[in-house]
Amino acid sequence: MFAFFHKHIKLIIATVILAGVAFGIDDHSTADTSTNSSKTSTSAKVSVQATYPIHAHAYALRKNATLYTDARLSQGMSAKPLLKDTWYRSQAAKLLVKGKPAVAYKLTNASGKYTYWALHSSVKSINSKSFNVKLAAAGNQFTNKRIGFFGDSIPAGWDGYHFYLNNAYGDWLAKYLGTNNRIINEAVPSAKIVGHRFAYVGPILKPQDLTMQIRYHKSAIQKMNMIFIHIGTNDYTNFSNSGSLENVINHLKRNVQYIQKLNPNAKIYGVLPISRYTANGFNRENIMNDSQYTYGQLRHEEALMYRRLGATVIDFQQFAPNIITSENKDVTLEDREIHPTAQTAQKLGYALARKLAD
């Protein structure tokens, strides 16, 4: 993951450039229009200038949204029966609607059952307060809680090539728990437990490694109720210069203790590194790195340390083992090695929320 962030950061720029390149003007809809909503036709007023692929991003639909069968907006239907669904874009289209420029997205809902086109003006952030997906089991126990995340690319919402900003699994956690607050996400791609680096995230220079994340966000930590630490996989990476496993765990221990000193009332959750695979598809659990420890040993020692300090251990492999597996990794991981897709991030957030709410 350490290498992926630097290797693929240029693709953020490439994605933007793609938006101006035409890959074709025809789109064949796979929409399921089995709902009994009235339909309208607007194709005579719409001209498709270009269609192009676009990286996945989660959206909710606005209450007055119209869904269409194709990029020409030929047949429209009310989105009201589907307002509680989450939608993921896969394509975009540059349009002229009544002579005015517009953008439409090809959207598929989280279950994969429906695919439609919708104008950009018809979608909204999943963090919108009007998009309510709170779990019944959460009740009011998490209302107004302030959740903070520290760590690497996984909690940061980096898929190995670009960010799905504000769609990270922590964002979904807060939505499903019904906190009514946005999370404070200080995680940075390629972050390590051992180190004192800074890194640019877009135009902003941010503290990257865990020690610096904590040091530069002390005041924010003191206001948090729930603090999640998800880090370690980049220290395991070969040539990380993080040293022995004992050194890595000692650094992590000091950072957790410092958080406890800053905010003794906050509940701390130690999230173990998620499943990771080699470029050839092998699970890294029992593969030794250049510091002579395996990925599984890192996860084991992190868990022991968190428990000794009274933190709650979060192990997705234990309570949600089917989200990422050797069999589905080519679909659930964007780079097929470590970074979850935007859709997988939603599943992780949902699974974690259920665990905490039950």
C-alpha positions as CSV (number, residue, x, y, z in Angstrom):
1,M,0.0,0.0,0.0
2,F,2.9,2.3,0.7
3,A,4.0,2.0,-2.9
4,F,0.6,2.2,-4.4
5,F,-0.2,5.7,-3.1
6,H,2.9,7.1,-4.7
7,K,2.8,5.0,-7.8
8,H,-0.8,5.8,-8.6
9,I,-1.3,9.4,-7.4
10,K,-0.9,10.6,-11.0
11,L,-4.1,8.8,-11.8
12,I,-6.0,11.4,-9.8
13,I,-5.0,13.9,-12.5
14,A,-5.6,11.3,-15.2
15,T,-9.2,10.8,-14.0
16,V,-9.9,14.5,-14.3
17,I,-8.4,14.6,-17.8
18,L,-10.6,11.6,-18.7
19,A,-13.7,13.7,-18.0
20,G,-13.0,15.7,-21.2
21,V,-12.4,12.8,-23.5
22,A,-15.2,11.2,-25.4
23,F,-15.3,7.4,-25.4
24,G,-18.5,7.1,-27.4
25,I,-21.9,8.7,-27.4
26,D,-24.1,5.6,-27.3
27,D,-25.2,3.9,-24.1
28,H,-27.3,0.8,-23.7
29,S,-29.3,0.8,-20.5
30,T,-29.6,-2.2,-18.3
31,A,-32.3,-0.5,-16.2
32,D,-34.9,-2.5,-14.5
33,T,-38.1,-0.5,-14.8
34,S,-40.4,-2.9,-13.1
35,T,-41.7,-0.3,-10.6
36,N,-45.1,1.2,-11.3
37,S,-44.0,4.9,-11.6
38,S,-45.1,7.2,-14.4
39,K,-42.6,7.7,-17.2
40,T,-41.7,10.8,-19.2
41,S,-39.7,11.3,-22.4
42,T,-37.2,14.1,-22.8
43,S,-34.8,12.7,-25.4
44,A,-35.8,15.2,-28.0
45,K,-34.4,18.0,-25.8
46,V,-31.2,16.2,-24.9
47,S,-28.0,15.9,-26.9
48,V,-25.2,13.5,-25.7
49,Q,-21.8,15.1,-26.3
50,A,-19.7,12.3,-24.8
51,T,-19.8,9.4,-22.3
52,Y,-16.8,8.2,-20.3
53,P,-15.9,5.9,-17.4
54,I,-15.6,7.4,-14.0
55,H,-14.3,6.0,-10.7
56,A,-17.0,4.7,-8.3
57,H,-18.4,7.1,-5.7
58,A,-21.5,6.6,-3.5
59,Y,-24.5,8.8,-3.7
60,A,-28.0,9.1,-2.4
61,L,-30.9,10.4,-4.5
62,R,-32.7,13.7,-3.9
63,K,-36.3,13.3,-3.1
64,N,-37.5,14.8,-6.5
65,A,-34.9,12.9,-8.5
66,T,-35.8,11.4,-11.9
67,L,-34.2,8.2,-13.1
68,Y,-33.7,7.5,-16.8
69,T,-33.2,4.5,-18.9
70,D,-30.3,5.9,-20.9
71,A,-27.9,8.9,-21.3
72,R,-30.3,10.6,-23.7
73,L,-32.8,10.8,-20.8
74,S,-35.3,9.0,-23.1
75,Q,-37.6,7.5,-20.5
76,G,-37.9,8.9,-17.0
77,M,-39.4,7.7,-13.8
78,S,-39.8,8.9,-10.2
79,A,-37.0,7.8,-7.8
80,K,-39.3,7.8,-4.8
81,P,-39.5,4.0,-4.4
82,L,-35.7,3.9,-4.3
83,L,-34.7,6.9,-2.1
84,K,-33.3,4.7,0.7
85,D,-30.9,2.9,-1.7
86,T,-27.2,3.8,-2.1
87,W,-26.1,4.4,-5.7
88,Y,-22.7,4.0,-7.3
89,R,-21.6,5.8,-10.5
90,S,-19.7,4.0,-13.2
91,Q,-20.1,6.3,-16.2
92,A,-20.7,10.0,-16.8
93,A,-22.1,11.8,-19.8
94,K,-21.7,15.4,-21.0
95,L,-25.1,16.6,-22.2
96,L,-26.8,19.6,-23.7
97,V,-30.3,19.8,-22.1
98,K,-32.4,22.4,-23.9
99,G,-29.1,23.9,-25.1
100,K,-27.6,24.1,-21.6
101,P,-24.6,21.9,-20.5
102,A,-25.3,19.2,-17.9
103,V,-23.7,16.1,-16.5
104,A,-25.4,12.7,-15.9
105,Y,-24.2,9.6,-14.2
106,K,-24.9,6.0,-14.8
107,L,-25.8,4.7,-11.4
108,T,-26.3,1.2,-10.0
109,N,-27.7,0.6,-6.6
110,A,-25.8,-1.2,-3.9
111,S,-27.6,-4.5,-4.4
112,G,-26.9,-4.4,-8.1
113,K,-30.5,-4.8,-9.0
114,Y,-31.2,-1.5,-10.7
115,T,-29.1,0.6,-13.1
116,Y,-30.3,4.0,-14.3
117,W,-29.0,7.3,-15.5
118,A,-29.6,10.5,-13.4
119,L,-28.6,14.1,-13.7
120,H,-25.8,15.2,-11.3
121,S,-28.3,17.7,-9.8
122,S,-30.4,14.7,-8.8
123,V,-27.8,13.1,-6.4
124,K,-26.5,14.1,-3.0
125,S,-23.8,13.1,-0.6
126,I,-24.4,10.0,1.6
127,N,-23.6,12.3,4.5
128,S,-26.7,14.4,3.9
129,K,-28.8,14.4,7.1
130,S,-31.9,13.6,5.0
131,F,-30.4,10.3,3.9
132,N,-31.3,8.2,6.9
133,V,-29.9,4.6,7.0
134,K,-29.6,4.4,10.8
135,L,-29.8,0.9,12.2
136,A,-32.7,0.2,14.5
137,A,-30.4,-1.5,16.9
138,A,-28.4,1.6,17.3
139,G,-31.3,3.4,19.1
140,N,-30.0,6.6,20.6
141,Q,-26.9,5.3,22.2
142,F,-24.6,6.9,19.5
143,T,-26.6,10.1,19.0
144,N,-24.2,13.1,18.9
145,K,-21.1,11.0,19.4
146,R,-17.9,12.4,17.9
147,I,-16.0,9.7,16.1
148,G,-12.3,10.1,15.1
149,F,-10.2,8.0,12.8
150,F,-6.4,7.7,12.6
151,G,-4.5,5.5,10.3
152,D,-3.6,4.7,6.7
153,S,-5.3,4.5,3.3
154,I,-8.0,2.1,4.3
155,P,-9.8,4.4,6.8
156,A,-8.8,7.4,4.6
157,G,-10.9,6.1,1.7
158,W,-8.1,5.7,-0.8
159,D,-8.7,2.8,-3.2
160,G,-5.1,2.5,-4.4
161,Y,-5.7,4.9,-7.3
162,H,-8.0,7.7,-6.0
163,F,-10.1,8.8,-3.1
164,Y,-13.7,8.0,-2.6
165,L,-13.9,11.1,-0.4
166,N,-16.5,11.0,2.4
167,N,-17.4,7.5,1.4
168,A,-14.8,5.7,3.7
169,Y,-16.0,2.9,5.9
170,G,-15.9,5.4,8.9
171,D,-18.4,7.6,7.1
172,W,-20.7,4.7,6.7
173,L,-20.2,3.7,10.3
174,A,-21.4,7.1,11.5
175,K,-24.4,6.9,9.2
176,Y,-25.5,3.5,10.3
177,L,-25.0,4.4,14.0
178,G,-27.0,7.6,13.6
179,T,-24.4,9.9,15.3
180,N,-25.7,13.0,13.4
181,N,-22.1,14.1,13.2
182,R,-19.5,13.8,10.4
183,I,-16.5,11.8,11.4
184,I,-13.2,13.5,12.0
185,N,-11.0,11.5,9.6
186,E,-7.2,12.2,10.0
187,A,-6.1,9.0,8.3
188,V,-3.6,9.5,5.4
189,P,-2.6,7.0,2.7
190,S,0.8,5.2,3.2
191,A,0.8,6.1,6.9
192,K,3.0,4.0,9.2
193,I,3.2,3.4,12.9
194,V,6.9,4.1,12.9
195,G,7.8,7.5,11.4
196,H,7.4,11.2,11.5
197,R,6.5,12.1,7.9
198,F,4.1,14.6,6.3
199,A,2.4,14.1,3.0
200,Y,0.3,16.1,0.6
201,V,-3.3,15.1,0.3
202,G,-4.3,17.1,-2.7
203,P,-3.0,20.7,-2.1
204,I,-2.9,20.2,1.7
205,L,0.2,19.1,3.6
206,K,-1.0,16.7,6.4
207,P,0.8,14.8,9.2
208,Q,1.1,11.3,7.7
209,D,2.5,8.8,10.2
210,L,0.5,7.9,13.3
211,T,2.8,9.8,15.8
212,M,2.4,13.0,13.8
213,Q,-1.3,12.5,13.3
214,I,-1.8,12.4,17.0
215,R,0.7,15.2,17.8
216,Y,-0.9,17.6,15.4
217,H,-4.5,16.8,16.4
218,K,-4.4,16.9,20.2
219,S,-7.2,19.4,20.6
220,A,-9.5,17.4,18.3
221,I,-8.7,14.1,20.2
222,Q,-9.8,15.7,23.5
223,K,-13.2,16.3,22.0
224,M,-13.8,12.8,20.6
225,N,-16.0,10.1,22.2
226,M,-14.9,7.2,20.0
227,I,-11.4,6.9,18.5
228,F,-10.5,4.3,15.9
229,I,-6.9,3.5,15.1
230,H,-6.5,1.5,11.9
231,I,-2.8,1.1,10.8
232,G,0.1,-1.3,10.5
233,T,0.1,-2.8,7.0
234,N,2.6,-0.2,5.7
235,D,5.0,-1.1,8.5
236,Y,4.8,-4.7,7.3
237,T,5.6,-3.7,3.7
238,N,9.2,-4.6,2.7
239,F,11.7,-1.7,2.8
240,S,9.4,0.2,5.2
241,N,12.3,0.8,7.5
242,S,10.0,0.3,10.5
243,G,12.3,-2.3,12.0
244,S,11.3,-5.4,14.0
245,L,7.8,-6.3,15.0
246,E,8.7,-5.5,18.6
247,N,9.7,-2.0,17.5
248,V,6.5,-1.5,15.6
249,I,4.3,-2.6,18.5
250,N,6.2,-0.5,21.0
251,H,5.6,2.6,18.8
252,L,1.9,1.7,18.5
253,K,1.7,1.2,22.3
254,R,3.2,4.6,23.0
255,N,0.8,6.3,20.6
256,V,-2.3,4.6,22.2
257,Q,-1.1,5.5,25.6
258,Y,-0.7,9.1,24.5
259,I,-4.2,9.2,23.2
260,Q,-5.4,7.8,26.5
261,K,-3.6,10.5,28.3
262,L,-5.1,13.2,26.1
263,N,-8.6,11.9,26.5
264,P,-9.1,9.3,29.2
265,N,-12.8,9.2,28.7
266,A,-12.8,8.3,25.0
267,K,-13.4,4.7,24.0
268,I,-10.6,3.5,21.8
269,Y,-10.9,0.9,19.1
270,G,-7.9,-0.9,17.6
271,V,-8.8,-2.0,14.1
272,L,-6.5,-4.8,12.9
273,P,-5.1,-4.6,9.3
274,I,-7.6,-6.1,6.9
275,S,-6.8,-9.1,4.6
276,R,-3.9,-8.4,2.2
277,Y,-2.7,-10.3,-0.9
278,T,0.3,-10.5,-3.1
279,A,0.3,-9.4,-6.7
280,N,0.1,-13.1,-7.6
281,G,-3.0,-13.5,-5.5
282,F,-1.5,-15.2,-2.4
283,N,-2.8,-14.4,1.1
284,R,-0.1,-12.6,3.0
285,E,-1.2,-13.9,6.4
286,N,1.7,-16.4,6.7
287,I,4.2,-14.6,4.4
288,M,7.3,-13.2,6.1
289,N,8.6,-9.8,5.3
290,D,12.2,-8.5,5.3
291,S,12.0,-7.8,9.1
292,Q,11.3,-11.5,9.7
293,Y,7.6,-11.4,10.8
294,T,4.4,-12.4,9.0
295,Y,1.3,-10.4,8.4
296,G,-0.6,-12.7,10.7
297,Q,2.0,-12.1,13.5
298,L,1.5,-8.3,13.1
299,R,-2.2,-8.7,13.4
300,H,-1.8,-11.0,16.5
301,E,0.6,-8.7,18.3
302,E,-1.5,-5.6,17.6
303,A,-4.5,-7.3,19.1
304,L,-2.6,-8.3,22.2
305,M,-1.3,-4.8,22.7
306,Y,-4.7,-3.2,22.3
307,R,-6.3,-5.6,24.8
308,R,-3.6,-5.0,27.4
309,L,-4.3,-1.3,27.2
310,G,-8.1,-1.7,27.5
311,A,-8.9,-0.9,23.9
312,T,-11.6,-2.8,22.0
313,V,-10.2,-4.9,19.2
314,I,-11.9,-4.7,15.8
315,D,-11.1,-7.7,13.6
316,F,-13.1,-7.8,10.3
317,Q,-11.7,-11.2,9.6
318,Q,-13.5,-12.5,12.7
319,F,-16.9,-10.9,12.6
320,A,-17.3,-10.2,8.8
321,P,-15.1,-12.9,7.2
322,N,-17.0,-13.0,3.9
323,I,-16.6,-9.3,2.9
324,I,-13.0,-9.8,1.7
325,T,-11.9,-13.3,0.8
326,S,-9.3,-15.0,-1.5
327,E,-12.2,-15.9,-3.8
328,N,-13.8,-12.4,-4.1
329,K,-10.7,-10.1,-3.7
330,D,-10.6,-9.3,-7.4
331,V,-14.0,-7.7,-7.0
332,T,-13.9,-6.4,-3.4
333,L,-10.4,-4.9,-3.6
334,E,-9.8,-2.2,-6.2
335,D,-6.2,-3.2,-6.7
336,R,-6.8,-6.8,-5.9
337,E,-4.3,-6.6,-3.0
338,I,-5.3,-4.4,-0.1
339,H,-7.5,-1.4,-1.0
340,P,-11.3,-1.9,-0.7
341,T,-13.6,-0.6,-3.5
342,A,-16.1,2.1,-2.5
343,Q,-18.8,-0.6,-2.4
344,T,-16.7,-2.7,-0.1
345,A,-16.1,0.3,2.2
346,Q,-19.9,0.5,2.7
347,K,-20.1,-3.2,3.6
348,L,-17.2,-2.7,6.1
349,G,-19.0,0.2,7.7
350,Y,-22.3,-1.6,7.9
351,A,-20.7,-4.7,9.5
352,L,-18.8,-2.6,12.0
353,A,-22.0,-0.6,12.9
354,R,-23.9,-3.8,13.5
355,K,-21.2,-5.2,15.7
356,L,-21.1,-2.0,17.8
357,A,-24.9,-1.6,17.9
358,D,-25.8,-5.1,18.9
